[in-house]
Amino acid sequence: MTDAVIAERRPAVLELEPGEYWWCRCGRSQSQPWCDGSHAGTGFEPQRFDVAEKKRFALCQCKHSEKMPLCD
């Protein structure tokens, strides 16, 4: 497995509606912070992220947070 690509050095701050989201772990997605399938062949898989109620989140884009998918 290769290292994750740093997509951005600042978090994606988004207000999300309730639902299921797939957060990019590899850093290669063109739809950051969401997975677009660019991880194929890298050994990475997206991380499921469930939102129970509408809320603002700071999502990691450097891919090195200890609280993934949240920025730390």
Wavefront OBJ file of the C-alpha trace (Angstrom):
o trace
v 0.000 0.000 0.000
v 1.238 3.477 -0.845
v 1.000 6.534 1.406
v -2.106 8.690 1.292
v -1.830 11.834 -0.839
v -2.318 15.129 0.988
v -5.294 16.539 -0.880
v -5.310 19.830 1.052
v -3.634 21.094 4.218
v -6.831 22.546 5.653
v -10.089 20.810 6.523
v -13.200 20.832 4.377
v -15.755 22.604 6.570
v -19.202 21.485 5.454
v -22.727 21.507 6.798
v -24.034 18.010 6.134
v -27.559 16.677 6.004
v -28.406 13.362 7.679
v -27.281 10.417 5.595
v -24.439 8.129 4.593
v -21.253 9.566 3.125
v -18.055 7.939 1.849
v -14.932 9.871 2.856
v -11.792 9.570 0.697
v -8.881 7.969 2.581
v -6.340 7.858 -0.270
v -6.300 11.592 -1.116
v -6.563 10.945 -4.869
v -10.269 11.730 -5.332
v -11.146 14.743 -7.479
v -14.319 15.097 -5.344
v -12.581 15.813 -2.013
v -13.382 15.056 0.689
v -15.605 12.368 -0.866
v -14.542 9.182 -2.597
v -14.833 9.021 -6.392
v -13.233 5.594 -6.861
v -9.700 6.900 -7.499
v -8.380 4.555 -4.807
v -8.616 1.539 -7.152
v -5.387 -0.426 -6.960
v -3.907 1.584 -4.073
v -4.880 -0.657 -1.154
v -7.034 2.114 0.303
v -10.787 1.904 0.801
v -13.157 4.808 1.517
v -14.426 5.291 5.050
v -18.157 5.304 5.677
v -19.298 8.383 7.571
v -22.866 8.478 8.933
v -24.519 11.758 9.875
v -27.514 11.493 12.235
v -28.579 15.141 12.234
v -27.754 18.229 10.207
v -24.480 19.587 11.532
v -21.279 21.376 10.523
v -18.159 19.197 10.269
v -14.459 19.845 9.656
v -13.370 16.887 7.534
v -9.705 15.955 7.216
v -8.126 16.463 3.815
v -4.473 15.836 4.734
v -5.390 12.163 5.368
v -3.214 11.984 8.499
v -5.748 12.813 11.247
v -5.993 10.489 14.237
v -9.758 11.171 14.275
v -10.542 10.365 10.612
v -12.658 11.470 8.902
v -12.654 14.480 11.228
v -9.784 16.945 11.265
v -7.701 16.990 14.426
l 1 2 3 4 5 6 7 8 9 10 11 12 13 14 15 16 17 18 19 20 21 22 23 24 25 26 27 28 29 30 31 32 33 34 35 36 37 38 39 40 41 42 43 44 45 46 47 48 49 50 51 52 53 54 55 56 57 58 59 60 61 62 63 64 65 66 67 68 69 70 71 72
